[in-house]
């Protein structure tokens, strides 16, 4: 006799929703052979959507009185360009960095905005497709917020680090940057022994600074979006408990109120986190243009 299906507990529900669609089963916490397929697919699709929206704006742009869509895009572009000018004073570098910052802001905003979808909408659709293909629908994992995936946010921050290293070498030269690595922040000494000791300390401090900035850059975005995702799951559990309760009259109302309030507040969070990530990227790239 087949075992009767039972509704998942609260912990089983959350654990299931926190599982990624992966190429293989992860064997340890740190396993670089694992690829989170859902994060790659969702972020790629959102990137294409972002490019399409800006292509439409450029295609419909006019020199006369702009429409609301064109005006909104122009305000966004102008805002990012002003921030880039404030952080990076090299006009040639800004020709690449300003569009990059705009891309980062829009792309991260779109990835963050996936958190506004109902928690079970896309996972339920994927579960039906996965089950229709003859698989166990209970193993149909899907996470739709790429920025709640640490590999995504650290990948973005690592890309910013590589750009910082590139501009350090481009602006200061390889020799000039190498000299800065062993002389800043504590300077050097005319005494060879002290100069060597200070060089080692300075180099260690520079490495720590680069690593700390990269890790904190990615962790800040991940932490905020992961926490927001968990809150939406808890609110969804409140709605599930209301559906199973015969006497729960106030619980459905509480579910609607709590979900609405958090969704409105979360609009600010997803926008602010995209802006903070973009601003930190501009600041770090601006520091790469400055000599110590």
Backbone torsions as a table, in degrees:
resi	resn	phi	psi	omega
1	UNK	NA	129.5	-176.9
2	UNK	-70.8	145.0	179.0
3	UNK	-68.5	139.4	-179.2
4	UNK	-70.8	139.5	178.1
5	UNK	-71.4	140.6	179.7
6	UNK	-128.3	150.3	179.4
7	UNK	-67.7	142.5	-179.7
8	UNK	-68.1	148.0	174.0
9	UNK	-73.7	172.3	-179.2
10	UNK	-60.3	-43.1	-179.0
11	UNK	-67.9	-39.5	178.3
12	UNK	-65.0	-38.1	179.1
13	UNK	-62.1	-47.0	-178.3
14	UNK	-68.3	-43.2	179.8
15	UNK	-61.2	-40.8	179.5
16	UNK	-63.9	-41.4	-178.1
17	UNK	-75.0	-13.4	178.8
18	UNK	-96.9	2.5	177.7
19	UNK	-87.0	136.9	177.9
20	UNK	-89.6	152.7	167.8
21	UNK	-77.7	112.2	-171.6
22	UNK	-122.2	161.3	-179.6
23	UNK	-72.7	-34.6	178.0
24	UNK	-141.4	168.9	177.4
25	UNK	-76.3	128.6	-178.7
26	UNK	-71.0	131.5	-176.7
27	UNK	-97.3	-20.5	-179.8
28	UNK	-149.7	171.7	-179.4
29	UNK	-62.3	-43.0	178.4
30	UNK	-107.6	103.7	-178.9
31	UNK	-140.5	101.1	-174.1
32	UNK	-76.6	-4.0	176.4
33	UNK	-85.1	-8.6	-178.4
34	UNK	-87.1	134.4	177.4
35	UNK	-120.1	125.0	176.0
36	UNK	-81.8	94.5	-173.1
37	UNK	-63.8	-38.1	-177.9
38	UNK	-62.9	-41.3	179.4
39	UNK	-63.9	-40.2	-179.7
40	UNK	-66.2	-45.6	-177.1
41	UNK	-67.0	-48.1	-177.1
42	UNK	-64.2	-45.2	-179.4
43	UNK	-65.2	-36.8	178.2
44	UNK	-66.2	-44.0	178.8
45	UNK	-62.7	-42.9	179.5
46	UNK	-66.5	-35.0	175.4
47	UNK	-62.6	-42.5	177.4
48	UNK	-64.5	-40.2	178.5
49	UNK	-62.5	-43.6	178.1
50	UNK	-61.0	-43.2	177.4
51	UNK	-63.6	-38.6	179.9
52	UNK	-65.3	-40.7	179.6
53	UNK	-62.7	-44.3	179.9
54	UNK	-71.6	-30.0	174.4
55	UNK	-64.4	-40.6	176.8
56	UNK	-63.8	-40.8	179.6
57	UNK	-63.8	-42.8	179.4
58	UNK	-68.4	-35.3	-178.1
59	UNK	-70.0	-35.6	-176.5
60	UNK	-97.6	5.0	-178.2
61	UNK	-66.4	139.3	178.2
62	UNK	-128.6	158.4	178.9
63	UNK	-85.2	-9.8	179.4
64	UNK	-84.7	-149.9	178.4
65	UNK	-69.3	119.0	-176.5
66	UNK	-74.6	150.1	172.5
67	UNK	-76.0	178.4	-177.1
68	UNK	-65.1	-37.9	179.7
69	UNK	-65.6	-47.7	178.9
70	UNK	-63.7	-39.6	179.8
71	UNK	-63.9	-40.0	179.5
72	UNK	-64.5	-43.5	179.5
73	UNK	-65.7	-40.8	179.3
74	UNK	-64.9	-38.6	176.7
75	UNK	-63.5	-40.8	179.0
76	UNK	-65.1	-46.3	179.4
77	UNK	-62.1	-42.6	-179.7
78	UNK	-65.6	-39.9	178.7
79	UNK	-61.3	-47.2	-179.6
80	UNK	-66.0	-40.0	-180.0
81	UNK	-63.5	-39.5	177.9
82	UNK	-65.1	-39.4	178.0
83	UNK	-66.7	-37.9	178.8
84	UNK	-66.4	-40.0	178.4
85	UNK	-64.4	-34.8	-179.2
86	UNK	-72.1	-27.8	-175.5
87	UNK	-99.1	-33.7	-175.4
88	UNK	-122.8	114.4	-174.6
89	UNK	-92.5	-6.0	177.8
90	UNK	-84.7	112.2	-174.9
91	UNK	-63.9	-35.6	-178.9
92	UNK	-67.7	-42.8	177.6
93	UNK	-65.2	-35.8	-176.4
94	UNK	-66.5	-25.0	178.5
95	UNK	-63.4	-26.5	176.1
96	UNK	-97.9	-41.5	-172.6
97	UNK	-70.7	-38.8	-178.0
98	UNK	-62.4	-49.9	175.1
99	UNK	-62.0	-34.2	177.6
100	UNK	-63.3	-43.6	179.4
101	UNK	-62.9	-40.2	176.9
102	UNK	-62.4	-42.6	178.1
103	UNK	-62.4	-43.9	-179.8
104	UNK	-61.6	-45.9	-178.2
105	UNK	-61.3	-49.8	-177.1
106	UNK	-66.8	-42.8	-177.9
107	UNK	-64.1	-46.2	179.9
108	UNK	-67.1	-37.6	177.3
109	UNK	-60.4	-44.3	179.8
110	UNK	-64.6	-41.0	178.3
111	UNK	-65.5	-40.7	177.6
112	UNK	-64.5	-37.5	-175.7
113	UNK	-66.1	-16.9	175.7
114	UNK	-61.9	-20.3	177.6
115	UNK	-69.1	-15.6	-179.1
116	UNK	-81.2	-14.1	176.9
117	UNK	-71.1	151.3	175.1
118	UNK	-54.5	137.6	-171.8
119	UNK	-54.9	-40.9	-172.7
120	UNK	-97.9	3.5	-174.2
121	UNK	-65.0	-66.9	-177.6
122	UNK	-67.8	-39.7	175.6
123	UNK	-59.7	-35.8	178.9
124	UNK	-67.9	-40.5	177.3
125	UNK	-63.0	-44.8	179.6
126	UNK	-65.3	-36.2	178.4
127	UNK	-63.5	-39.5	178.0
128	UNK	-66.5	-42.1	178.3
129	UNK	-65.1	-42.5	-178.6
130	UNK	-65.6	-41.4	178.8
131	UNK	-69.6	-35.3	179.6
132	UNK	-66.3	-22.1	178.6
133	UNK	-84.1	6.4	177.4
134	UNK	90.5	14.0	179.2
135	UNK	-101.6	167.3	177.8
136	UNK	-75.6	114.4	-177.2
137	UNK	-63.5	-19.7	178.2
138	UNK	-68.6	-17.6	178.7
139	UNK	-101.4	14.3	179.3
140	UNK	-86.6	84.2	-177.9
141	UNK	-86.4	143.5	177.9
142	UNK	-161.8	123.7	171.6
143	UNK	-116.4	129.6	-169.0
144	UNK	-104.8	1.8	179.3
145	UNK	-109.7	95.7	-176.2
146	UNK	-59.7	-31.7	-178.5
147	UNK	-77.6	-5.9	170.7
148	UNK	-89.5	8.4	176.9
149	UNK	-108.3	119.0	-175.5
150	UNK	-60.7	-32.2	179.7
151	UNK	-65.2	-31.8	178.3
152	UNK	-71.1	-49.8	-175.8
153	UNK	-68.7	-38.9	176.9
154	UNK	-70.3	-30.1	174.6
155	UNK	-64.7	-41.2	177.4
156	UNK	-65.9	-44.5	-179.4
157	UNK	-68.8	-32.1	176.5
158	UNK	-67.9	-34.6	175.7
159	UNK	-64.3	-38.6	175.9
160	UNK	-64.4	-39.6	177.5
161	UNK	-60.5	-45.1	179.6
162	UNK	-61.8	-39.1	177.2
163	UNK	-66.1	-37.3	176.9
164	UNK	-62.8	-43.3	178.3
165	UNK	-64.2	-40.2	179.5
166	UNK	-61.5	-47.8	-177.6
167	UNK	-72.5	-29.3	173.4
168	UNK	-59.4	-45.3	-179.5
169	UNK	-72.5	-40.4	-177.7
170	UNK	-66.0	-43.7	-175.0
171	UNK	-80.6	-42.4	-172.9
172	UNK	-99.7	-12.8	-173.8
173	UNK	82.0	155.1	-178.1
174	UNK	-62.6	-42.4	179.3
175	UNK	-66.7	-41.6	179.8
176	UNK	-65.1	-40.3	178.4
177	UNK	-69.3	-39.7	177.8
178	UNK	-61.9	-39.1	178.0
179	UNK	-64.9	-39.0	179.1
180	UNK	-65.7	-36.1	-178.5
181	UNK	-62.3	-31.7	-176.0
182	UNK	-104.3	1.5	-180.0
183	UNK	-119.5	-14.9	179.3
184	UNK	-113.0	142.0	10.9
185	UNK	-97.8	-3.9	-171.4
186	UNK	-97.4	2.8	179.5
187	UNK	76.1	-164.5	-178.6
188	UNK	-135.3	-174.1	-177.7
189	UNK	-140.5	153.7	176.2
190	UNK	-74.8	-22.9	176.2
191	UNK	-73.2	123.9	-176.3
192	UNK	-57.6	-39.2	-178.1
193	UNK	-67.2	-48.4	178.8
194	UNK	-64.7	-36.6	178.9
195	UNK	-62.2	-40.6	178.6
196	UNK	-66.2	-44.4	-179.9
197	UNK	-63.3	-45.4	178.9
198	UNK	-64.6	-35.5	178.0
199	UNK	-62.5	-42.5	178.9
200	UNK	-65.3	-44.2	179.9
201	UNK	-64.4	-44.0	179.6
202	UNK	-62.3	-42.9	180.0
203	UNK	-64.0	-42.3	178.3
204	UNK	-62.2	-42.6	179.1
205	UNK	-65.0	-38.4	178.8
206	UNK	-65.3	-42.5	179.2
207	UNK	-63.3	-44.8	178.5
208	UNK	-60.4	-41.0	-179.4
209	UNK	-63.5	-45.6	-179.9
210	UNK	-63.7	-43.4	-179.6
211	UNK	-66.3	-44.8	-178.2
212	UNK	-63.2	-42.1	179.8
213	UNK	-64.4	-41.7	-178.4
214	UNK	-66.9	-45.8	-178.2
215	UNK	-66.5	-46.7	-179.0
216	UNK	-66.2	-33.1	178.6
217	UNK	-61.0	-46.5	179.9
218	UNK	-77.4	-37.9	-177.4
219	UNK	-67.5	-34.1	-179.4
220	UNK	-61.3	-47.9	179.3
221	UNK	-65.7	-45.5	-179.7
222	UNK	-60.2	-47.1	-176.1
223	UNK	-61.0	-44.1	-178.8
224	UNK	-67.0	-42.2	-177.9
225	UNK	-74.5	-34.4	177.1
226	UNK	-65.0	-42.7	178.6
227	UNK	-64.0	-42.4	178.0
228	UNK	-62.1	-38.9	178.5
229	UNK	-63.1	-41.6	179.4
230	UNK	-64.7	-39.7	179.2
231	UNK	-62.8	-42.8	177.8
232	UNK	-62.7	-36.0	177.3
233	UNK	-65.6	-41.0	179.3
234	UNK	-65.6	-38.3	177.1
235	UNK	-66.4	-38.7	177.1
236	UNK	-63.4	-37.7	177.1
237	UNK	-64.1	-34.7	176.3
238	UNK	-61.9	-42.1	177.7
239	UNK	-66.2	-37.8	177.5
240	UNK	-64.8	-40.4	177.6
241	UNK	-65.1	-34.8	178.8
242	UNK	-66.7	-38.7	-178.8
243	UNK	-67.4	-29.2	-178.1
244	UNK	-91.5	-6.3	-176.0
245	UNK	-98.9	131.8	177.9
246	UNK	-85.2	-28.6	-176.0
247	UNK	-103.1	-4.5	-178.0
248	UNK	-77.5	98.7	-178.6
249	UNK	-92.6	-40.8	-176.7
250	UNK	-84.1	-19.8	-176.3
251	UNK	-64.2	-44.8	177.1
252	UNK	-61.4	-39.1	178.3
253	UNK	-64.6	-40.7	177.4
254	UNK	-64.1	-36.8	178.2
255	UNK	-62.4	-44.9	-179.2
256	UNK	-66.2	-44.9	-178.5
257	UNK	-65.0	-47.2	-178.7
258	UNK	-63.6	-42.7	179.4
259	UNK	-64.5	-40.2	180.0
260	UNK	-67.0	-44.9	-179.3
261	UNK	-63.0	-45.2	-178.6
262	UNK	-67.7	-36.4	178.7
263	UNK	-64.4	-42.7	178.5
264	UNK	-63.6	-45.1	179.3
265	UNK	-65.6	-34.5	-176.1
266	UNK	-71.3	-24.6	174.8
267	UNK	-58.5	-41.5	177.2
268	UNK	-65.4	-40.2	-177.6
269	UNK	-65.0	-47.5	-176.3
270	UNK	-65.9	-34.0	177.7
271	UNK	-72.3	-44.5	-178.0
272	UNK	-64.4	-40.1	-179.3
273	UNK	-67.6	-37.1	175.7
274	UNK	-65.2	-41.2	179.6
275	UNK	-66.5	-42.4	-179.7
276	UNK	-63.8	-43.7	179.6
277	UNK	-61.5	-43.0	179.1
278	UNK	-63.6	-44.6	-177.8
279	UNK	-64.6	-41.5	178.2
280	UNK	-64.2	-38.6	176.6
281	UNK	-61.5	-43.1	178.4
282	UNK	-65.1	-40.8	-179.9
283	UNK	-64.8	-45.1	179.9
284	UNK	-63.7	-41.0	178.4
285	UNK	-69.3	-33.3	175.1
286	UNK	-66.6	-38.1	176.8
287	UNK	-64.5	-31.2	178.9
288	UNK	-67.5	-19.5	178.8
289	UNK	-90.0	-9.1	-176.2
290	UNK	-99.8	143.8	177.3
291	UNK	-96.1	139.8	179.2
292	UNK	-85.1	NA	NA
